[in-house]
Amino acid sequence: MITSTKLEYKGNLYPNSIVDFNRDAEKLYFTTLNGVILEITVLRDSICRFRYATENVFEPDFSYAISENASLGYNKLEIAETETEYLVHTAKLTILVDKKTLRTQISDLDGFILNEDELGFHWEENYEFGGNTVKMSKICQHAESFYGLGDKATHSNLKGKQLTNWVTDQYAYGKDQDPLYKAIPFYIGLHNEKAYGIFFDNTFKTGFDFAHERRNVTSFWADGGEMNYYFFYGPTFAHVVKGYTNLTGTPELPPLWALGFHQSKWSYYPENKVRELAAKFRKLRIPCDGLYLDIDYMDGFRCFTWDKKYFPNPKQMVSDLEKDGFKTVVMIDPGIKIDKDYWVYQEAIAKDYFCKRADGALMKGKVWPGECNFPDFTNPEVREWWGGLYKEMFKEIGVHAVWNDMNEPAVMDVPTKTAPLDTRHNFDGHPCSHRKAHNIYGMQMVRASYEGIKKYVYPKRPFVITRAAYAGTQRYSSTWTGDNVATWEHLWIANVQVQRMCMSGYSFVGSDIGGFAEHPTGELFARWVQLGVFHPFCRVHSSGDHGDQEPWSFSDEVTKIVRKYIELRYQLLPYLYTMFHKYVKEGTPMIKPLVYFDQEDPQTHFRMDEFIFGEQILVCPVQEPNALGRRMYFPRGTWYDYWTDEVMAGGMENWIDAKLEKIPVFVKEGAIIPKYPVQQYVGELEIKELVLEVYYKNGVETSTVYEDAQDGYDYKKGRFSLRNFHFRGKDQELIIQQFKEGTYITPYETFRLNFHGLPFKIMEVWVDGEQMDTENLGINDNMHIHISKDFTVLHLLGA
């Protein structure tokens, strides 16, 4: 039905015909007769922003998600007009804007339609709260698949799903339960071998429907705010994910110890239990870098305090643990106990830093300490104050890292599990209710923690962990997938969640290995460790009330297996650190689902178990009890079995033997994988020689090794070592060229090259044009050689 001002259908309102067009540099404005304005901003040739106003008024343009370091700039922006439409041309895209309906259609330069509106933008006035419920519907293209949205505990391909973004404390959640702890409103669409992405930057509760209600329609909506989304063009998955990650940001490099193995439980106390734990790790020679203190280290669960009965001298304990190679990580929650004798509470009351209800009363909720008030972390003054509270903990006691939990915020004994919706927030000068601020509350808490801790650990690097997150939180913090359960189903969920988080721009992620709730069998624990050592964040954590969950808590067989895989983690640290460097510099996800690796193969579109660890290692966890092996799919390329060197061809499924002591791991042919010796903690040993595992290929391949001082900020001044290895193999010949960047001098002087699959016996070795005496290079039946790290060209000839 058409009225003089609005088109209405079942309560929804729609734009009508365009009556005005204006351009202001990279921003294009299309105004309709009934007061809708579409603002299209060209950020890059392949990235555009679509923003809609109703009643001729835009809201203030503010976002917590967008990085100030995002790359902007385009090569082409031209606008053409026909009788029925406007055409916006960039160097990568054409955007059609229909004059009659304001609907849009996005095509590549070949005219192939990537994404198009169905009903397009529409809205419904919210008479209860004010503002609009904003909606967008798109045509679901033929055989289109959808991926992303952060920590959803469901199948990798979201086709047919309807999901909600509202960060929620979801203890012991199950498969397909939704919503969970994070709100990352970014998804990737894939059809006809071309990928695109959409980031719906709206912090209200948002919903996504991927052809669930209507088979040929996908849609997204929010309970308030603006229809404001970004479109990213591929055509590859890599281009889409990197574009989104660049827009929302990447973290700094963490200290290398943060990539080691960490042990946690609710809770390790008193002090003698913590010391016993540390001693047992060293006695059993199981590497570990981080030990965690849950809420029981506090005095009555009051944040920034210590229970002097359990921890009479925390500074001494932290110092002693550090001497033995352990970093101490403590938990901090947002709820501040209402206690007139508690100094943190006193300060917040005096400075008016707590959140308030609509009528002025302080927002109150029950958490671990009892009745609490909650700081308004959306107020920059409060964030600065909160960051300052860490001074004693880090500067005087010597704690190394913090873990922000319960920051959805979680509130007990209320049906909503969180703060009342009428709670007021500053929102960095854009006052609002909790309806708008809820999804970013945890993000702003961990931002405050990160910014404060960064000052107090300087010149070292900070390490922070969060449970709740919104898009862009990866700039400040690592994360984990929340309170999972010790079941085989949750092992499957953890695998999918970490892949999905990495695809959603948030790579520094892991799960509670072994499960937080309930108690795993030894078999399940071993299988989970085998998976967890291939996740960027590697931590065992459990509720502790169902039994111990340390590496030695099961049988001797399980202890041996767990030790083996934690040692493998430490051997692969240079490979993992290089992965992190690529993530920071290029936005490359550290874990890649097979569809990311090979989107042209339709077999990958629904694969969930296998993933690519970094660039060149294929991993497939065993996720069923009593398994002696499993079937797994090999993507394009040729793959070496890490354990046996057996070669497997890509593009097919195969049965792989995998008894309890083995997880299927394969290495891409042509790869050069760097390894350190096994250490009990990062920095225990001076690295005398870098091992390079070289996997032969008849062809070319490139590998990279990034190293620096493993902590501190000298790497930002060019004091890093980036080695690019160009591999070229032939039937009787192998050439490896090394290209070096950076001024960091690594402590080792030589490489040990271990060759896998070399089809010839080495007869001659040439280094930078000079023939070497093969007897002095250590060549033997194991096919390895030792050479100087400074070579430019290594040339092997065989017979």
Secondary structure, 3 states (H helix, E strand, C coil): CECCCCEEECCEEECCCEEEEEEECCEEEEEECCCCEEEEEEEECCEEEEEEEECCECCCCCCCCCCCCCCCCCCCCEEEECCCEEEEECCCEEEEEECCCCCEEEEECCCCEEEEEEEEEEEEECCCCCCEEEEEEEECCCCCEEEECCCCCCCCCCCCCEEEECCCCCCCCCCCCCCCCEECCEEEEEECCEEEEEEECCCCCEEEEECCCCCCEEEEEECCCCEEEEEEECCCHHHHHHHHHHHHCCCCCCCHHHHCEEECCCCCCCHHHHHHHHHHHHHCCCCCCEEEECHHHCECCECCCCCCCCCCCHHHHHHHHHHCCCEEEEEECCCEECCCCCHHHHHHHHHCCECECCCCCECEEEECCEEEECECCCCHHHHHHHHHCCHHHHHHHCCCEEEECCCCCCCECCCCCCCCCCCEECCCCCCEEHHHHHHHHHHHHHHHHHHHHHHHHCCCCCCEEECCEECCHHHCCEEECCCCECCHHHHHHHHHHHHHHHHCCCCCEECEECCCECCCCHHHHHHHHHHHCCCCCEEECCCCCCCCCCCCCCCHHHHHHHHHHHHHHHHCHHHHHHHHHHHHHHCCCCEEEHHHHCCCCHHHHHCCCCEEECCCEEECCCCCCCCCEEEEEECCCEEEECCCCCEEECCEEEEEECCCCCCCEEEECCCEEEECCCCCCCCCCCCCEEEEEEECCCCEEEEEEEECCCCCCHHHHCCCEEEEEEEEEECCEEEEEEEEECCCCCCCCEEEEEEECCCCCEEEEEECCEECCHHHHCCCCCCEEEEECCCCEEEEEEC
